[in-house]
Amino acid sequence: MEIGLTSITFANEEIEEVIASLRSGNVTMGAKCSAFEAAFATYAKARNSVFVNSGSSANLLAWFALANPLWKSPFTPGFEVIVPAVAWSTTIWPIVQAGGIPVLVDCDPETLTICIPSIEAAITERTVAVSPVHPLGNVCDMTALTALCDRHGLELIEDTCESLGSRYKSTLAGRFGIMGTYSFYFSHHITTVEGGMIVTDDDELATLLRILRSHGWSRQDKKASEVSFADRYRFVTTGFNVRPSELNAAFGLHQLPKLALSE
């Protein structure tokens, strides 16, 4: 018996929504992306959702936001983040790119989730955060992890790219720390073909993430009606272009209800 790794989960409604976007001429990040962000925030019970072009970009923005001078308590170069040895490359490299040092620790061989005693043993004076990965739908022991982070004053950033929809004691994975990241790659639980999301309850952090998502552009912090002439050309920090398209959101708007139905 062969069990395929992936199968097509989209149907005519996703295709027709994409075609409608193409025919409208509105294909870059716009109203459908905003609608998908709002729908995902409602699903995740989060104050803010920031849609990007991949789960990898979600991780990238998360670490660059926390290391950015505009953040209220920026991580200084050389900061350490404890991560599990069972992870994807884009769990680890964004930490390095943002000026940090990933510290790999053991995982439980049965669940593949991060080993709590190994985290305790790896904490140093330079440790600022823990970034657990929820692998293959297995959620880490979030009771122990949140208690550990509270005890040591560490930020918690969950890489939930492999476990969208998984829950720990009724709470969605990715909703325990300051940020949670998700992936909508073709082979994941829902797909926007390519795409990712960052959720956070911190409004200031969400604003910074949106600025970083689009070149460091200040206009991302304002409603369209509030954008002045100066805002159109003001860049307040470094940034990237990791914006999603309306075509990605067209998929997401129909995929998300399917995820909710499957739970």
Secondary structure per residue as TSV (DSSP state, phi and psi in degrees):
chain	resnum	aa	ss	phi	psi
A	1	M	-	360.0	134.1
A	2	E	-	-108.8	132.1
A	3	I	-	-114.6	116.1
A	4	G	-	-68.9	148.9
A	5	L	S	-70.9	-37.4
A	6	T	-	-137.2	161.6
A	7	S	-	-145.8	158.0
A	8	I	-	-73.6	124.2
A	9	T	-	-110.0	-3.1
A	10	F	-	-96.5	157.3
A	11	A	-	-138.2	-160.1
A	12	N	H	-60.9	-34.0
A	13	E	H	-64.4	-39.3
A	14	E	H	-65.6	-44.1
A	15	I	H	-63.1	-44.2
A	16	E	H	-65.5	-35.7
A	17	E	H	-65.9	-39.7
A	18	V	H	-63.5	-45.8
A	19	I	H	-60.5	-40.4
A	20	A	H	-61.2	-39.7
A	21	S	H	-65.3	-43.4
A	22	L	H	-62.5	-42.5
A	23	R	H	-68.8	-30.1
A	24	S	H	-73.1	-23.6
A	25	G	T	85.3	-5.6
A	26	N	-	-94.1	96.5
A	27	V	-	-120.2	-22.1
A	28	T	B	-85.6	172.4
A	29	M	S	-50.4	122.2
A	30	G	S	-158.4	-136.9
A	31	A	H	-63.3	-39.5
A	32	K	H	-69.3	-35.7
A	33	C	H	-63.0	-43.1
A	34	S	H	-63.5	-39.6
A	35	A	H	-65.9	-39.4
A	36	F	H	-67.5	-40.5
A	37	E	H	-58.5	-44.9
A	38	A	H	-65.2	-41.1
A	39	A	H	-65.6	-39.5
A	40	F	H	-69.9	-38.6
A	41	A	H	-60.7	-40.6
A	42	T	H	-64.3	-44.6
A	43	Y	H	-60.6	-45.1
A	44	A	H	-83.5	-6.1
A	45	K	T	56.0	47.5
A	46	A	-	-115.8	150.1
A	47	R	S	-68.8	-33.9
A	48	N	E	-139.6	139.8
A	49	S	E	-128.1	133.7
A	50	V	E	-120.4	111.9
A	51	F	E	-83.2	132.8
A	52	V	E	-134.0	-179.6
A	53	N	S	-84.4	-3.2
A	54	S	-	-170.3	162.5
A	55	G	H	-64.9	-32.9
A	56	S	H	-61.3	-42.3
A	57	S	H	-67.6	-32.5
A	58	A	H	-60.1	-46.1
A	59	N	H	-63.6	-41.2
A	60	L	H	-59.6	-49.6
A	61	L	H	-65.6	-36.3
A	62	A	H	-57.0	-48.5
A	63	W	H	-75.1	-36.4
A	64	F	H	-68.6	-29.2
A	65	A	H	-66.6	-45.9
A	66	L	H	-70.3	-21.7
A	67	A	T	-98.5	4.0
A	68	N	S	-83.8	139.2
A	69	P	T	-59.7	-22.2
A	70	L	T	-75.6	-14.8
A	71	W	S	-76.0	148.1
A	72	K	S	-66.2	-25.2
A	73	S	S	-141.9	70.9
A	74	P	-	-64.8	141.7
A	75	F	-	-69.7	134.1
A	76	T	-	-88.5	152.3
A	77	P	T	-52.2	138.7
A	78	G	T	93.8	2.6
A	79	F	-	-62.7	149.4
A	80	E	E	-109.4	139.2
A	81	V	E	-127.3	127.1
A	82	I	E	-85.3	126.1
A	83	V	E	-132.1	155.5
A	84	P	E	-77.7	151.7
A	85	A	S	-68.7	-25.9
A	86	V	S	-92.3	101.5
A	87	A	-	-158.7	173.8
A	88	W	-	-98.8	160.8
A	89	S	H	-58.6	-33.5
A	90	T	H	-83.7	3.1
A	91	T	H	-76.4	-35.4
A	92	I	H	-98.2	-47.0
A	93	W	H	-63.0	-36.6
A	94	P	H	-59.4	-31.7
A	95	I	H	-63.3	-45.2
A	96	V	H	-63.6	-45.4
A	97	Q	H	-61.9	-31.0
A	98	A	T	-85.1	2.1
A	99	G	T	99.7	10.2
A	100	G	-	-102.5	177.4
A	101	I	E	-123.8	113.5
A	102	P	E	-75.4	133.5
A	103	V	E	-114.3	109.5
A	104	L	E	-83.7	136.2
A	105	V	E	-128.8	167.2
A	106	D	-	-67.4	160.0
A	107	C	B	-121.1	157.6
A	108	D	-	-68.0	123.6
A	109	P	T	-66.9	-17.4
A	110	E	T	-88.8	-40.0
A	111	T	T	-102.8	-16.9
A	112	L	-	68.0	10.1
A	113	T	-	-89.2	161.3
A	114	I	B	-61.3	141.2
A	115	C	-	-88.8	117.7
A	116	I	H	-61.0	-47.1
A	117	P	H	-58.8	-32.8
A	118	S	H	-66.8	-33.4
A	119	I	H	-64.9	-48.5
A	120	E	H	-54.4	-42.4
A	121	A	H	-71.2	-20.8
A	122	A	H	-95.4	-6.7
A	123	I	-	-71.2	131.3
A	124	T	-	-127.6	-177.2
A	125	E	T	-68.7	-15.5
A	126	R	T	-97.0	-2.2
A	127	T	E	-72.5	128.0
A	128	V	E	-119.5	-17.9
A	129	A	E	-158.7	161.3
A	130	V	E	-123.4	135.5
A	131	S	-	-123.9	85.4
A	132	P	-	-71.8	149.8
A	133	V	B	-110.1	134.4
A	134	H	-	-96.7	96.4
A	135	P	G	-84.8	134.4
A	136	L	G	54.2	34.7
A	137	G	G	87.0	-4.6
A	138	N	-	-85.7	118.9
A	139	V	-	-88.8	136.8
A	140	C	-	-65.0	166.7
A	141	D	-	-73.6	90.0
A	142	M	H	-75.8	-21.4
A	143	T	H	-63.5	-48.8
A	144	A	H	-68.3	-39.3
A	145	L	H	-68.1	-44.9
A	146	T	H	-66.5	-36.3
A	147	A	H	-65.3	-40.7
A	148	L	H	-63.4	-46.7
A	149	C	H	-64.0	-40.1
A	150	D	H	-63.7	-40.5
A	151	R	H	-65.5	-36.1
A	152	H	H	-104.1	2.6
A	153	G	T	67.5	39.7
A	154	L	-	-106.0	145.2
A	155	E	E	-76.3	152.6
A	156	L	E	-122.1	117.3
A	157	I	E	-122.6	111.6
A	158	E	E	-90.6	126.6
A	159	D	E	-90.3	102.6
A	160	T	-	-110.6	22.3
A	161	C	T	-62.8	-24.0
A	162	E	T	-100.7	2.7
A	163	S	-	-140.5	33.0
A	164	L	T	-59.5	127.6
A	165	G	T	98.9	-17.9
A	166	S	-	-72.9	149.6
A	167	R	E	-132.0	153.5
A	168	Y	E	-122.2	112.1
A	169	K	T	50.1	48.2
A	170	S	T	77.3	-6.3
A	171	T	E	-95.7	133.5
A	172	L	E	-62.7	133.2
A	173	A	T	-58.5	138.5
A	174	G	T	99.1	-2.3
A	175	R	-	-113.4	17.8
A	176	F	S	-99.5	-29.5
A	177	G	S	-103.9	-166.3
A	178	I	S	-68.9	-29.5
A	179	M	E	-145.1	151.7
A	180	G	E	-131.8	142.0
A	181	T	E	-117.4	147.4
A	182	Y	E	-135.1	157.3
A	183	S	E	-124.0	140.8
A	184	F	-	-117.8	35.0
A	185	Y	-	-62.3	159.7
A	186	F	T	-52.0	-37.3
A	187	S	T	-90.8	3.9
A	188	H	S	-93.5	-173.1
A	189	H	S	-64.6	-39.3
A	190	I	S	-129.8	162.2
A	191	T	-	-132.5	141.9
A	192	T	-	-114.2	25.6
A	193	V	S	75.3	-67.7
A	194	E	S	-128.7	145.4
A	195	G	-	161.4	162.1
A	196	G	E	-157.6	169.5
A	197	M	E	-143.2	144.4
A	198	I	E	-116.3	131.9
A	199	V	E	-115.6	143.4
A	200	T	E	-158.2	149.6
A	201	D	S	-94.0	-1.0
A	202	D	-	-93.1	112.3
A	203	D	H	-64.9	-39.0
A	204	E	H	-64.8	-39.8
A	205	L	H	-66.4	-40.8
A	206	A	H	-61.0	-41.3
A	207	T	H	-61.3	-44.4
A	208	L	H	-64.1	-40.4
A	209	L	H	-60.6	-41.3
A	210	R	H	-67.1	-37.2
A	211	I	H	-64.9	-45.2
A	212	L	H	-65.6	-32.5
A	213	R	H	-61.7	-28.3
A	214	S	B	-129.0	70.0
A	215	H	T	69.7	2.7
A	216	G	T	82.4	24.5
A	217	W	B	-80.8	126.0
A	218	S	G	-68.6	-24.3
A	219	R	G	-65.0	-17.2
A	220	Q	G	-69.2	-11.7
A	221	D	G	-93.4	7.4
A	222	K	S	-135.1	156.4
A	223	K	-	-70.6	154.8
A	224	A	G	-55.5	-37.7
A	225	S	G	-70.5	-15.3
A	226	E	G	-101.5	-3.3
A	227	V	-	-76.2	116.1
A	228	S	-	-84.3	172.5
A	229	F	T	-59.4	-41.4
A	230	A	T	-65.2	-38.7
A	231	D	G	-61.2	-30.5
A	232	R	G	-64.2	-19.1
A	233	Y	G	-128.6	18.1
A	234	R	-	-103.6	126.9
A	235	F	B	-119.6	119.9
A	236	V	-	-99.4	-9.8
A	237	T	S	-162.9	177.1
A	238	T	-	-68.3	164.4
A	239	G	-	-170.3	-171.7
A	240	F	-	-134.0	173.7
A	241	N	B	-115.8	89.8
A	242	V	-	-122.6	35.3
A	243	R	-	-74.0	146.0
A	244	P	-	-82.9	175.1
A	245	S	B	-112.7	166.7
A	246	E	H	-62.8	-26.8
A	247	L	H	-68.3	-39.2
A	248	N	H	-63.1	-45.0
A	249	A	H	-65.9	-32.5
A	250	A	H	-58.6	-40.3
A	251	F	H	-65.6	-48.9
A	252	G	H	-60.5	-37.4
A	253	L	H	-62.6	-27.1
A	254	H	H	-99.0	-22.8
A	255	Q	H	-76.3	-38.9
A	256	L	H	-59.5	-43.8
A	257	P	H	-61.2	-29.6
A	258	K	H	-68.0	-37.0
A	259	L	H	-63.9	-45.7
A	260	A	H	-61.5	-38.0
A	261	L	H	-67.5	-27.9
A	262	S	H	-81.4	-11.8
A	263	E	-	-82.1	360.0
